[in-house]
Structure formats: C-alpha cells, structure tokens
Amino acid sequence: MEMRSLSLVAAVSVATRMREMDWECLRAVTTIESPEIFGLNRWQTDGAAWALFNDFDEPVAIGGLSQSVPWCATAWMVATDSMDTASWKKLVRHSRTVFRNAAKTIPRIEAQILGTWTEAEKFAKHLRFEFEGVRRRAGREGRDILTYVYQGNS
C-alpha cells in the first residue's frame, strides 16, 4: 500500500468507482454531473492532492486540500469499495500528517459533510476535525451540510 501524488489517471479511476455515499455527498454540494469530470476537477485543484494505491497497484482513494485563498482550505476525499481496514489506517495516518503540516501555514481547514452521513462524521472526528455547525438547506434539494474544522494546535 502506497501514497502517491495525485495523477489524472488515478483521479478518474477512483472517481468512476467511488462509493455510492461519496457520490451522493458530491451531488449534494456541487453541480458536477459526471464522475470523470469530478476526477479531472480534483486533479486540477489548487492544493495538495494524493492517491492511495493498494498492494495490487490499484488506486482505491483520493484526497487533498483545495485552497482558493491562502488562509482557508477545504479537505476532500473519496474512496472506492476496495478500501480495507489497512487502507483506512494508512489513509488516516497520512491525512493527519498532511493536515497537521498544512495547519502551520493555513489557519483554517474545513470539511463539508452531508448531514445524513454519520460514517463521514465519525471519520472527520477521527482526523481531529471539530464540528462547527450545520449549514441548513445548503445542499442540493435543501439538504443540510455539516461543517467540520481543523485548526491544528491554535
């Protein structure tokens, strides 16, 4: 299992095989209508981006930080159903390191989570994000979006 810088091939591969809940969340917070376009979009994002490859050299998750201004970034991640326990542990360790290092120069890192996705909430907390609030009806079709924030040691 290995973390690599995000390539276009890995981004599109994972995006076209993402878990159903990842796709549902994505559809709630963006107008992107195709997994391929999402993969291209993530590959082109401003900010750090990576892919997790399993032992069979297959990308199974992609993630990163999208940064439109120097003082705030948005954490993002999608995974495939091929993720196993060891893959999740590797992803958590890597993500914690990235967020801890990024927080030295980026005062605010946000994560937006679909209000009905309790597993994603648990994952954000596991990565040491703190619940900030509910953005009522901020998602497509009036869905609630939860905001979590990582602020390092400040």
C-alpha positions in Angstrom: 0.0 0.0 0.0 1.4 3.4 -1.0 0.5 7.1 -1.1 1.4 8.9 -4.3 0.9 12.4 -5.7 -2.4 12.5 -7.5 -2.3 11.8 -11.2 -5.1 12.3 -13.7 -5.4 8.5 -14.2 -5.7 7.8 -10.5 -8.2 10.6 -10.0 -10.5 9.4 -12.8 -10.1 5.8 -11.8 -11.2 6.4 -8.2 -13.9 8.9 -9.2 -15.6 6.4 -11.6 -15.5 3.7 -8.9 -16.4 5.8 -5.9 -18.7 4.5 -3.2 -22.4 5.4 -3.5 -22.4 7.7 -0.5 -19.3 9.6 -1.8 -21.3 10.2 -5.0 -24.4 11.2 -3.1 -22.5 13.7 -1.0 -20.7 15.1 -4.0 -24.0 15.6 -5.8 -25.4 17.5 -2.8 -22.6 20.0 -2.7 -21.7 20.6 -6.4 -23.1 20.8 -9.9 -20.7 18.3 -11.3 -22.7 15.6 -13.0 -20.1 13.1 -14.0 -17.5 11.1 -12.1 -15.0 11.7 -14.9 -15.4 15.5 -14.6 -15.0 15.2 -10.9 -11.8 13.3 -11.3 -10.5 15.9 -13.7 -11.6 18.7 -11.3 -9.8 17.1 -8.4 -6.6 16.6 -10.4 -6.7 20.3 -11.3 -7.4 21.5 -7.8 -5.2 24.2 -6.2 -3.6 22.5 -3.2 -2.1 19.2 -2.1 -3.7 16.1 -3.5 -2.8 12.4 -3.2 -3.9 8.9 -4.1 -3.8 5.7 -2.1 -2.8 2.6 -4.0 -3.4 -0.9 -2.8 -1.0 -3.8 -3.0 -2.2 -4.6 -6.5 -1.2 -1.1 -7.7 -4.8 0.0 -8.0 -5.9 3.4 -6.7 -8.5 3.0 -4.0 -8.9 6.5 -2.6 -8.0 10.1 -3.5 -7.9 13.1 -1.2 -6.4 16.5 -0.7 -6.8 20.1 0.2 -8.5 22.6 -2.2 -7.2 26.1 -1.5 -8.8 29.1 -3.1 -7.3 31.6 -0.6 -4.1 31.4 1.5 -5.9 31.3 4.8 -8.5 28.6 4.2 -8.6 25.2 2.6 -11.2 22.6 2.1 -10.4 18.9 2.8 -11.8 16.4 0.3 -11.7 12.7 -0.1 -13.5 9.9 -2.0 -12.9 6.2 -1.8 -13.9 3.0 -3.5 -15.4 -0.1 -2.1 -11.9 -1.7 -2.4 -10.7 0.0 0.8 -9.9 -2.5 3.5 -9.0 -1.9 7.2 -5.3 -1.5 6.5 -6.1 1.0 3.7 -8.2 3.1 6.1 -5.5 3.2 8.7 -2.9 4.3 6.2 -5.2 7.0 4.9 -5.9 8.3 8.4 -2.2 8.4 9.3 -1.3 10.2 6.1 -4.2 12.6 6.3 -3.4 13.5 9.9 0.2 14.3 8.9 -0.9 16.4 5.9 -3.4 18.4 8.0 -1.0 18.9 10.9 1.7 20.3 8.5 -0.8 22.3 6.5 -2.2 23.9 9.6 1.2 25.5 10.2 0.5 27.9 7.3 -3.2 27.6 6.7 -5.2 28.8 9.7 -8.5 27.0 8.7 -9.1 23.7 7.1 -12.8 22.8 6.5 -14.6 19.6 5.7 -18.2 19.7 4.4 -20.3 16.5 5.1 -23.7 15.5 4.1 -25.9 15.9 7.1 -27.2 12.3 7.0 -23.8 10.6 6.6 -22.8 9.5 10.1 -19.8 7.5 9.0 -18.3 10.6 7.4 -18.8 12.5 10.6 -17.0 9.8 12.6 -14.2 9.9 10.0 -13.8 13.7 10.3 -13.7 13.4 14.1 -11.1 10.6 13.8 -9.0 13.0 11.7 -9.3 15.6 14.6 -11.8 17.9 12.9 -14.2 19.6 15.2 -17.9 20.1 14.5 -18.6 23.8 13.8 -22.2 23.9 12.7 -25.0 23.0 10.3 -25.4 24.8 7.1 -29.2 24.4 6.8 -30.5 23.6 3.4 -27.1 24.5 1.8 -27.0 21.3 -0.3 -28.9 20.4 -3.4 -32.6 19.7 -2.8 -32.4 21.5 0.5 -30.1 19.0 2.2 -28.2 20.0 5.3 -24.4 20.2 5.1 -22.3 19.8 8.3 -19.2 21.9 8.6 -16.2 20.5 10.4 -13.0 22.5 11.0 -9.4 21.5 11.6 -7.3 24.3 13.2 -4.2 22.4 14.3 -2.8 23.5 17.7 -4.0 27.1 17.6 
